[in-house]
Amino acid sequence: MTVRPHGVLVSLRPRAGAAPVVGDIAALVVSALVAPAIGAAVAIRPAAAVLPAGLLGACLLLVDARARVLFVVFGGFLTLQSSNSLGLIKLAYLAGVVVSLAGAVFALSKSTDWFRRELAMPLLRGSLAVSALIGISLFVALGHDVGRTDWLRDIAPYALFAMAPIFALDAQWAFSRTALVRVLVCAGVLATISFSTYWLEQRHIANLPFSSFALSSFLVPAALVAYAIGAALHSNRGRVRWLSLAALVFALLVVTGTRSTLILVVAPIVVAISARRYLSARFFRLVVVAPLALLVTAAATYAVIEVTDASTSVISERITTLKESGTSGDASYRDRQAQGDVALDVFSSSPVFGGGPGTYFNWTVANGEKRSAFIIDTPIAFPAKFGIVGLGVLAFLIASYASFLRSVFRLNHPSPETLALAAYAAMGIAVSFLTNPLEDKGWTLGLVLLLALVLQAAPERASVRSEPMGPR
């Protein structure tokens, strides 16, 4: 690292090669030691082979950042599906996430990339605040006789969100930009297919040979759409390819008849207007490509209907409900109102700390059926669980992410990465009027990949003071 007496531009580059070599050697040694144990266990008692295999996997997660990121993202897709149970598979995933966090924190402590560490500091402060809130919430939940298992199931998305900046730093050091983009595309396509198959089956729109096989959240596809539109409107290469991908993902989501997916239309608007530089060029491209995108979306929607033999009558019924959205004739709106009312009652009874994660809300749906759950479709669920203290932490979290956005915008804006993050943040704000995005695991998984891309794209030179920099 070079420090100049008077000034200013310092190149801050992490040491290349040392950490990966050490990790590869450690992984090789551990594999050589564990492999015979697995073989012996299989020969003596097959079930016992799970333990050494699990230990080998844990060692891999500790030493290999690429394995950590892929495990957190794709393991989350395959294990964190909607379910009221906390089975062995989910517990194994949570244990793997804890091991991955330990490896990522160790890698962060050894990193000499001070520039990106400082750049991500507002995000890390926000993570500490959320972690403190999680610790407080355990005592609040126990004080309201909430079961530990219910608390763990409900708090898990918040814990995963708190880890997002650390995993993002880990990912941007481990992968090249091209590899990160490929991971985002694979994750977004997988989540899109899972979401579509789940709701096509759930609403009896189509009879498919398989149902949802992974996490059915539209927020990971939203991250992919945000990046694809950012690349299509700002980059000079692959514009048609990115536009076609965004239109295809949007078509697969819209054909399910899920009204909340229409929030994706926010992405092109934000990408076009979120930076003054090259504003006219992006806006002109948006005007030009918008009709083409509509044609591609319509063609893709028609193809999906034909391939899946979807019921056009059911889709038409879903479209007609748009006219009744937000009125007394909208059953979904009345259900959200009922959930909001019971959440407000819980908040009123415990305004300071809330009722704690894992608190069950009881309400009556539009058809008179009684329902009870700790995850509900209303943003009031957050203050109901965490109270005024939680709202204070949320305000600090928003300020921290806003500070990070200002920093990266000064360094490298506009770029496909920063435009995508701005669009994703705008969609998160829009979603928060309907529900709590922090409880959606897909929001965090998409955020990890976009943050990693933004951090990696940041220039490696920054203005600093003249004194030498060292460990802080």
Order of alpha helices (4+ residues) and beta strands (2+ residues): beta-alpha-alpha-alpha-alpha-alpha-alpha-alpha-alpha-alpha-alpha-alpha-alpha-alpha-alpha-beta-beta-alpha-alpha-alpha-beta
